[in-house]
Amino acid sequence: MKRKITIVIILAVIAAALLTFFCTRRKVYGNIDVSVQEEKTATSDFSFTADKGDRLKISLRTNVKTGTVDVTITDSKGGIVKELDRAKALETYMDVEYDDTYTVTAVYKEFTGKFKIKVSTKRF
């Protein structure tokens, strides 16, 4: 009888740990990963839907050899809701004020180097 109780307790602990892991890990909305060897001017973007109250984590990593990279987040009406500073490494947060589809846009001009942008949020 004690053995059955021990097995049930172990299974419950494992189930609770798995539930915690899957519920608290970050949901990735999207990313942009660009590597350019020869000078290039272009735009990269991705869109995602977020709900009011979501707290977005925005990560930017750059290695700019030449040129510039400008990153903005806009709402479905085209209004800029966040403009990222130019930096080698940046992590910032944004609280979503209303349910909408948002677009992350990276405009790079006369650019050589690498950059990566990732937007994520916790599931709960």
PANUSE-62785 format. One line per 3 residues: number of its first residue (from 1); for each residue x, y, z negated of N, C-alpha, C, O. Coordinates in steps of 0.2 Angstrom, whole numbers, plus 5000, padded with zeros to 4 digits. Layout:
residues N
NUM	X:Y:Z:X:Y:Z:X:Y:Z:X:Y:Z | ... $
end
This chain:
residues 124
1	5004:4994:5000:5000:5000:5000:5004:5006:5000:5003:5011:5004 | 5010:5006:4996:5014:5012:4995:5018:5013:5002:5019:5019:5004 | 5019:5008:5006:5022:5008:5012:5018:5012:5017:5020:5016:5021 $
4	5011:5010:5017:5007:5013:5022:5006:5021:5020:5006:5025:5025 | 5006:5022:5014:5005:5029:5012:5012:5033:5014:5011:5039:5017 | 5017:5030:5013:5024:5033:5016:5024:5034:5023:5026:5040:5025 $
7	5022:5029:5027:5021:5030:5034:5017:5036:5036:5018:5039:5041 | 5011:5036:5033:5006:5041:5035:5009:5048:5033:5008:5053:5037 | 5012:5049:5028:5015:5055:5026:5021:5057:5031:5021:5063:5033 $
10	5025:5052:5033:5030:5054:5038:5027:5056:5044:5029:5061:5047 | 5022:5052:5046:5019:5054:5053:5015:5061:5052:5016:5065:5057 | 5013:5063:5047:5009:5069:5046:5015:5075:5046:5014:5080:5049 $
13	5020:5074:5043:5026:5079:5043:5029:5080:5050:5030:5085:5052 | 5029:5074:5054:5032:5075:5061:5027:5078:5065:5029:5083:5069 | 5020:5077:5064:5015:5080:5068:5015:5088:5066:5014:5092:5071 $
16	5016:5090:5060:5016:5097:5058:5022:5100:5061:5021:5106:5063 | 5028:5097:5061:5034:5100:5064:5033:5101:5071:5035:5106:5074 | 5030:5096:5075:5029:5097:5082:5024:5102:5084:5025:5106:5088 $
19	5019:5103:5080:5014:5108:5081:5017:5115:5080:5016:5119:5084 | 5021:5115:5074:5024:5122:5073:5029:5124:5079:5029:5129:5081 | 5033:5119:5081:5037:5120:5087:5034:5123:5093:5035:5128:5096 $
22	5028:5119:5095:5025:5121:5101:5021:5127:5101:5020:5130:5106 | 5018:5129:5095:5014:5135:5094:5018:5141:5093:5016:5146:5095 | 5024:5141:5091:5028:5147:5090:5034:5148:5095:5037:5153:5094 $
25	5035:5144:5099:5040:5145:5104:5038:5150:5109:5032:5152:5110 | 5042:5154:5112:5040:5159:5117:5037:5157:5123:5040:5152:5126 | 5033:5160:5126:5030:5159:5132:5033:5164:5137:5033:5170:5136 $
28	5036:5162:5142:5040:5166:5147:5035:5168:5152:5032:5164:5156 | 5034:5175:5153:5029:5177:5158:5033:5177:5165:5029:5176:5170 | 5039:5178:5165:5043:5179:5172:5050:5181:5171:5051:5184:5166 $
31	5054:5181:5176:5060:5184:5176:5063:5185:5183:5060:5183:5188 | 5068:5189:5183:5071:5191:5189:5079:5190:5188:5081:5192:5183 | 5082:5186:5192:5089:5184:5192:5092:5186:5199:5091:5182:5203 $
34	5096:5191:5199:5099:5193:5205:5107:5193:5205:5109:5195:5200 | 5110:5190:5210:5117:5191:5210:5119:5193:5217:5117:5190:5222 | 5122:5198:5218:5124:5201:5225:5131:5202:5225:5135:5205:5221 $
37	5134:5199:5231:5142:5200:5232:5143:5206:5236:5148:5209:5236 | 5139:5207:5241:5140:5213:5246:5135:5218:5244:5129:5217:5243 | 5136:5225:5245:5132:5230:5243:5125:5229:5246:5124:5228:5252 $
40	5120:5230:5242:5113:5229:5244:5108:5234:5241:5109:5236:5235 | 5103:5236:5244:5098:5240:5242:5091:5237:5243:5090:5235:5248 | 5088:5235:5237:5082:5231:5238:5077:5232:5231:5079:5236:5227 $
43	5072:5229:5232:5067:5229:5226:5065:5222:5224:5064:5218:5229 | 5065:5220:5218:5063:5213:5216:5057:5215:5211:5058:5219:5207 | 5052:5210:5211:5047:5211:5205:5043:5205:5204:5044:5200:5208 $
46	5040:5205:5198:5035:5199:5197:5029:5202:5193:5030:5207:5189 | 5023:5199:5193:5018:5201:5189:5015:5196:5184:5017:5190:5185 | 5012:5198:5179:5009:5194:5174:5003:5197:5171:5003:5203:5171 $
49	4999:5193:5168:4993:5195:5164:4995:5195:5156:4997:5190:5154 | 4994:5200:5153:4995:5201:5146:4988:5203:5142:4984:5207:5145 | 4987:5201:5136:4981:5203:5132:4983:5209:5127:4989:5209:5125 $
52	4978:5213:5126:4979:5218:5121:4981:5215:5114:4979:5210:5112 | 4986:5218:5111:4989:5215:5105:4995:5211:5106:4999:5210:5101 | 4996:5208:5112:5002:5204:5113:5009:5209:5112:5009:5215:5113 $
55	5014:5206:5109:5020:5209:5108:5025:5206:5113:5027:5200:5112 | 5027:5210:5118:5032:5207:5123:5039:5208:5121:5041:5214:5119 | 5043:5203:5123:5050:5204:5122:5053:5205:5129:5052:5200:5133 $
58	5057:5210:5130:5060:5211:5137:5067:5211:5136:5070:5215:5132 | 5070:5207:5140:5078:5206:5139:5081:5208:5146:5078:5206:5151 | 5086:5212:5146:5090:5214:5152:5097:5213:5151:5100:5215:5146 $
61	5100:5209:5155:5107:5208:5155:5110:5210:5162:5107:5208:5167 | 5115:5215:5162:5118:5217:5169:5125:5217:5169:5128:5217:5163 | 5128:5216:5175:5135:5216:5176:5135:5220:5183:5136:5217:5188 $
64	5135:5227:5182:5135:5231:5188:5142:5233:5190:5146:5236:5186 | 5144:5231:5196:5151:5233:5199:5150:5239:5202:5154:5244:5201 | 5145:5240:5207:5144:5246:5210:5136:5247:5210:5132:5242:5210 $
67	5134:5253:5211:5127:5255:5212:5123:5256:5206:5126:5256:5200 | 5116:5255:5206:5112:5256:5200:5106:5251:5200:5105:5248:5206 | 5104:5250:5195:5098:5246:5194:5093:5249:5189:5095:5251:5184 $
70	5087:5251:5191:5082:5254:5188:5076:5249:5187:5073:5246:5192 | 5074:5248:5180:5068:5243:5179:5062:5247:5176:5063:5251:5171 | 5056:5246:5179:5050:5249:5176:5045:5243:5175:5045:5238:5178 $
73	5041:5244:5170:5035:5240:5170:5029:5245:5171:5028:5250:5167 | 5024:5242:5175:5018:5246:5177:5012:5242:5176:5012:5236:5176 | 5007:5246:5175:5000:5243:5174:4997:5242:5181:5000:5243:5186 $
76	4991:5239:5181:4988:5237:5188:4986:5244:5192:4985:5243:5198 | 4986:5249:5188:4984:5256:5192:4990:5259:5194:4990:5264:5197 | 4996:5256:5193:5003:5259:5195:5006:5264:5190:5011:5267:5191 $
79	5003:5265:5184:5005:5269:5179:5011:5266:5176:5011:5260:5174 | 5017:5269:5174:5022:5267:5171:5021:5266:5164:5019:5271:5160 | 5022:5260:5161:5020:5259:5154:5027:5258:5150:5027:5259:5144 $
82	5032:5257:5153:5039:5256:5150:5044:5257:5156:5044:5254:5161 | 5049:5261:5154:5055:5262:5158:5061:5259:5154:5062:5262:5149 | 5065:5254:5157:5071:5252:5153:5077:5256:5154:5078:5259:5160 $
85	5081:5257:5149:5087:5261:5149:5092:5257:5153:5092:5251:5153 | 5097:5260:5156:5102:5257:5159:5107:5254:5154:5109:5258:5150 | 5109:5248:5154:5113:5245:5149:5116:5238:5151:5113:5235:5155 $
88	5121:5236:5148:5124:5230:5150:5120:5224:5147:5118:5219:5150 | 5117:5226:5141:5113:5221:5137:5108:5225:5133:5109:5229:5130 | 5101:5223:5134:5096:5227:5131:5091:5222:5129:5088:5218:5133 $
91	5088:5222:5123:5082:5219:5121:5078:5224:5118:5079:5227:5113 | 5072:5224:5120:5067:5229:5118:5060:5225:5117:5059:5220:5120 | 5055:5228:5114:5049:5226:5113:5043:5231:5115:5044:5237:5115 $
94	5038:5228:5118:5032:5232:5120:5026:5229:5117:5024:5223:5118 | 5022:5233:5114:5015:5231:5112:5010:5233:5117:5010:5238:5119 | 5007:5228:5119:5002:5228:5125:4996:5232:5122:4993:5230:5117 $
97	4994:5237:5125:4988:5241:5123:4981:5239:5125:4976:5241:5122 | 4981:5236:5131:4975:5234:5134:4976:5228:5139:4981:5227:5142 | 4971:5224:5140:4971:5218:5144:4972:5220:5151:4969:5225:5153 $
100	4977:5218:5155:4979:5220:5161:4984:5216:5165:4987:5211:5161 | 4985:5217:5171:4990:5214:5175:4996:5219:5175:4995:5224:5177 | 5002:5217:5173:5008:5221:5173:5013:5219:5178:5013:5213:5179 $
103	5017:5223:5180:5022:5222:5185:5029:5224:5183:5029:5230:5181 | 5034:5220:5183:5040:5222:5182:5044:5223:5188:5044:5218:5193 | 5047:5229:5189:5050:5230:5196:5057:5232:5194:5059:5237:5190 $
106	5062:5229:5198:5069:5231:5198:5071:5234:5205:5070:5231:5210 | 5073:5240:5205:5075:5244:5211:5083:5244:5210:5085:5248:5206 | 5086:5241:5215:5093:5242:5215:5096:5245:5221:5094:5243:5227 $
109	5100:5250:5220:5103:5254:5226:5110:5253:5226:5114:5254:5222 | 5113:5252:5233:5120:5251:5234:5123:5247:5229:5128:5248:5226 | 5120:5241:5227:5122:5237:5221:5126:5231:5223:5125:5228:5228 $
112	5131:5230:5219:5134:5223:5219:5135:5222:5211:5136:5226:5207 | 5134:5215:5210:5135:5213:5203:5129:5208:5202:5126:5205:5206 | 5127:5207:5195:5122:5203:5193:5118:5206:5188:5120:5211:5184 $
115	5111:5204:5188:5107:5206:5183:5101:5201:5182:5099:5198:5187 | 5099:5201:5176:5093:5196:5174:5088:5200:5169:5091:5203:5165 | 5082:5199:5171:5077:5202:5167:5072:5197:5165:5070:5193:5169 $
118	5070:5196:5159:5065:5191:5157:5060:5194:5152:5062:5198:5147 | 5054:5193:5153:5048:5195:5149:5045:5189:5146:5043:5184:5149 | 5044:5189:5139:5042:5183:5135:5038:5186:5129:5038:5192:5128 $
121	5034:5181:5126:5030:5183:5120:5029:5176:5116:5030:5171:5119 | 5028:5177:5110:5027:5171:5106:5020:5169:5107:5015:5173:5109 | 5018:5162:5107:5012:5160:5109:5007:5162:5103:5001:5163:5105 $
124	5009:5162:5097:5004:5164:5092:5008:5169:5087:5005:5172:5083 $
end
